[in-house]
Each structure stands twice: as structure tokens, then as C-alpha cells.
């Protein structure tokens, strides 16, 4: 029951289209629950309020405006990483977040099982 982070890009089908539509463009998967285990260790500590809102059974949408906060909280996770797998997962998430900052009409969704 991992939590995957997915970068979505907004797409438009034509000039008359008013409804937003998104397509997944990149995924940081968590098949071994590495992120979920880390979140359980830091949850409620006050340093990761955005990440604390991730629901392992639901979805949390982080738009580009919230990415600076996400990056700061990922630094907190990196400090407490206890294994190479944890450090690599945080590194991959930070890379995804930086791509979100660089793009327009993008968002990150943390998707639980």
C-alpha cells in the first residue's frame, strides 16, 4: 500500500475547452512503502504539515504554488532518512518537485492505494 507521486500536466483539446484535463507525465512509485514508512515516522511532528496530509488510501494534490513548501519538507525527510532506499526516494521526489516548479500548468498528486 505505497503512495506514488505523479506529475500531471494540464492539456487542452481546443480553444473552446473550459474544463481542465490532466495527463500523467512522470511517476515516482513507492511499491515497497518507503515513503509511507518515512511519513509515519514524521507525521504530527510539526515539521511536515503538507506531507502530514498525505492519505495512504486517498489523493493529495500539490499545485506549483505549494512546491516550495514541499521541497522544504522533503529536506526534513532527507535529514531523517535511515537507509539508501529512503534517501533515494526523497531525492527522486525532490527532482519531481523541481520539475513541477519549472513547468506551467502542472501539479503533483500523491496517490495512495
Secondary structure, DSSP 4 states (H G I P E B T S, - for coil): ---EEEEEEEE-SSTT--S-EEEEEEEE--TT-HHHHHHHHHTTSSS-TTGGG--TTSEEEEEGGGHHHHHHHHHHHHHH--SHHHHHHHHHHHHHHHHHHHSSSEEEEEE--
